[in-house]
Amino acid sequence: MAERAEVVVIGAGVMGASVAYHLALRGCRDVLILEQAASEVSGSTARSAAGVRHQFSTSVNIQLSRYSIAKLHSFDEEVGGHAELQQVGYLFLLDNQADWEQYQRNVALQRELGVRVELLSPEEAATIVPGMNYDDLLGATFGPDDGYCDPYGIAMGYLRAAQRMGARIRRKAAVTGFILESGNVRGVLVGDEPIACANVVNCAGPWAGEVAALAGLDVPVRPYRRIVYMTTPFAQIPGPTPLTIDVGSGFYLRKEGASILMGKSNPQEPSSYNVTVDWDWLDVVLEDGLRRFPILESAGLAESQCWAGLYEITPDNNPILGRHPDLAGYLDASGFSGHGIMHSPATGLLIAEEILDGRAHTIDIDELRITRFSGGAAVIEQNIV
């Protein structure tokens, strides 16, 4: 084969960039990143709503957040690039008794793991976001160390640092097949061109399931559209405002510059690669948004600034990490279900450990391995936006 690499990373988004960086940092610099698009960081990473939070319902996700957000603090100095971490908080609003009880259990777990999080009364929550209708709320949770970041700055920082250490990137290089021998990865195909390698890391995001199928593997990662709507400048809700989620309806908002960023997932929409803005869905979003935040009635819509991207969803809303038991040399780092940006620093480190040390060890990822789906050990992440 004309081209060779020790490790091939499929996908030049934030996850592939982090994996390449952490491998190179450990001395494994013969890394080739393959990106299907004409430019790196042009897919889901660039279309993210950019939230980062510690408030999860499982221990492993809380640990991924603790490590990653700490690293984003020092990202500019350690890696380069621009993380632009804004710790304005996440505020979850609860109006259902079952949800309120679940979130109180989540807070207990988060506190056990060293996360700063507060339980608030409806009245206390209403002081954080002006103009909120809180009559039906039972309570809220607030994480002051949560917030948002710059996904593009983080991904490009990782990529450029990895390249400085010797990693390479090829654009317009969609993987079309795998070269397998006796249950081992020997390489990949880009078109008809073979590229030899000892390890392949699937960081293909929404396309991860299709990429895995090229190797004969069933990896349950599917793409789903998520739409972000932007208002015109709206001073009635001043900044900084936390990313606020009305758990009962699924509506969320946060301040983005002088404007309001908002959205809500459509649970009835089938899996697709569609990234056009659904203007019909805006009516549903506004109905739920105005019910909780009547003050938004006077906001204007900035149509040209609205966008859509893709979540890479798994059956239990958790990522799939680590080596695949049925194919030596193949590793998954996908299926983050909306949490890829915030968990990219930890994931890059853990995948590097998995390749170079034989097993991830900074954080135990056993419950995130693909074997959980066949062994009945999957635990659903409850805190999903």
RAMO-V692227 format. One line per field, one symbol per residue. ss: DSSP state (A for helix, B for strand, O for the rest). A space follows every 10 residues. Layout:
ss: ???
This chain:
ss: OOBBBBBBBB OOOAAAAAAA AAAAAOOOOO BBBBOOOOOO OOOOAAAOOO BBOOOOOOAA AAAAAAAAAA AAAOAAAAOO OOOOOBOOOB BBBBOOAAAA AAAAAAAAAA AAOOOOOBBB OAAAAAOOOO OOOOOOOOBB BBBOOOBBOO AAAAAAAAAA AAAAOOOBBB OOOOBBBBBB BOOBBBBBBB OOBBBBBBBB BBOOAAAAAA AAAAOOOOOO OBBBBBBBBB BOOOOOOOOO OOBBBBOOOO BBBBBBOOBB BBBOOOOOOO OOOOOOOOOO AAAAAAAAAA AAOAAAAAOO BOAAAOBBBB BBBOOOOOOB BBBBOOBBBB BBBBOOOOOA AAAAAAAAAA AAAAAAOOOO OOOOOAAAOO OAAAAOOOOO OOOOO
